[in-house]
Amino acid sequence: MRDLMEIRQQIDEIDQKMLSLFKQRMRCSADVAEYKRGTGKAIYDPVRERQKIDVLTKDETETIIKKSVEEMFLQMMSISRRYQYSLLSQEDAYIDGTFEEVDSLDINENTKVVYQGIPGAYQEQAMVQYFGENVKNFSVPEFKDVVKTLDRGEADYGVLPIENTSAGTVSGIYDMILDYDICVVGEESVDVRHVFAALPGSSLEQIEKVYSHPQGLMQCKGFLDEHPEWEQVKVANTAISAKKVADDGKNTKAAICSERAAKMYGLQILKREVNDEGNNTTRFVIMSKKKQYRKDAGKVSISFSVPHESGSLYNILTHFMFNNVSMSNIESRPLPGRKWEYGFYVDVIGNLNDPAIRNALAGIKEETKDFKILGNF
Ligand SMILES: O=C(O)C(=O)C[C@]1(C(=O)O)C=C[C@@H](O)C=C1
């Protein structure tokens, strides 16, 4: 058996040679970046990378070594690409130039804000929390109407729920933001405390039907499971459920809604805090057609798609790792009509004026499809 000290000495010598060669390779990579700056050629060249891997592994018969060589050279080329992005991304062309940096958002008594639902909805509460009581506001019936209203320029800002701590992501909201080319400029969290409310004078024993938004029903599953005899009816919004119970005027109907909505529609609260989780918070996004970000905004939201292949997402996420950028959220969804390709929504901590963020985004933009900055807020 060889002596460990002796083997390590040999490894040290090899590493020194590899280090020197690696540095030479990185200098070549910088020269390539210079060439690409001049010619506008893309940094990422998957055909060249595949050819290199094929040449380097073709004579190797031991599978584990073949896989290791492939992995090592793929990593090396990925490092080389990121080095090139860092050299070129200082130039604005490499990132979305349509976003304008502002000191603060323009909000005054003439600002028009649209939210979905009716007064008393959690969306309205989010709107008041974010904008205060002095802006002009109005509501529309469906989530999609918020986005359409913004798109037509009939409101300056829109408020939509994006996720809830117990029910997860509100599906489809991100997709709507993409479809309508609007961006996220802010966010606001609202503590969701549902109550169980019915007409004054009703009792729990009389209830036959319970109305709420699907998420309202989901968030109170524990309480509702204790009453399997109740029929659950989904409506567009928790405040609409309170209004419906009030309008229908029947003691057999109840709503799961906010205390504010129950009071607004003259209902009696039969039970408070009916949510499964004490800490139930919904995060809302504030959207605008104007592509702006506050210079102190702390979160960037992006979307992109990658083929459903081993390592494809990993390779993209290494751009964050390499640039020391922290991710705070990731969502995936299959892309309709595009078999084996997946769309991703990712939130990272940072600002579009930060070189590390610009660098990471420059790489991701080039190496994915459908890249889009959803907002910095
Ligand atoms: O040959 C190039 O075009 C390079 O940019 C160099 C290199 C490499 O490091 O080998 C890096 C990125 C490309 O995707 C392909 C290869």
The ligand as an SDF file (V2000), in Angstrom:
LIG
                    3D

 16 16  0  0  0  0  0  0  0  0999 V2000
  -15.8850   28.5010  -27.1170 O   0  0  0  0  0  0  0  0  0  0  0  0
  -16.6060   29.4130  -26.6620 C   0  0  0  0  0  0  0  0  0  0  0  0
  -17.4140   30.0380  -27.3680 O   0  0  0  0  0  0  0  0  0  0  0  0
  -16.5040   29.7720  -25.2560 C   0  0  0  0  0  0  0  0  0  0  0  0
  -17.1150   30.7380  -24.8380 O   0  0  0  0  0  0  0  0  0  0  0  0
  -15.6990   28.9150  -24.3270 C   0  0  0  0  0  0  0  0  0  0  0  0
  -16.5440   27.8810  -23.6070 C   0  0  0  0  0  0  0  0  0  0  0  0
  -15.5160   27.0470  -22.7600 C   0  0  0  0  0  0  0  0  0  0  0  0
  -15.2750   27.4320  -21.6340 O   0  0  0  0  0  0  0  0  0  0  0  0
  -15.0180   26.0640  -23.2710 O   0  0  0  0  0  0  0  0  0  0  0  0
  -17.5200   28.5820  -22.7400 C   0  0  0  0  0  0  0  0  0  0  0  0
  -18.8090   28.8200  -23.1200 C   0  0  0  0  0  0  0  0  0  0  0  0
  -19.4320   28.2290  -24.3160 C   0  0  0  0  0  0  0  0  0  0  0  0
  -20.7040   27.7420  -24.0370 O   0  0  0  0  0  0  0  0  0  0  0  0
  -18.5790   27.2210  -24.9200 C   0  0  0  0  0  0  0  0  0  0  0  0
  -17.2730   27.0160  -24.5590 C   0  0  0  0  0  0  0  0  0  0  0  0
  1  2  2  0
  2  3  1  0
  2  4  1  0
  4  5  2  0
  4  6  1  0
  6  7  1  0
  7  8  1  0
  7 11  1  0
  7 16  1  0
  8  9  2  0
  8 10  1  0
 11 12  2  0
 12 13  1  0
 13 14  1  0
 13 15  1  0
 15 16  2  0
M  END
$$$$
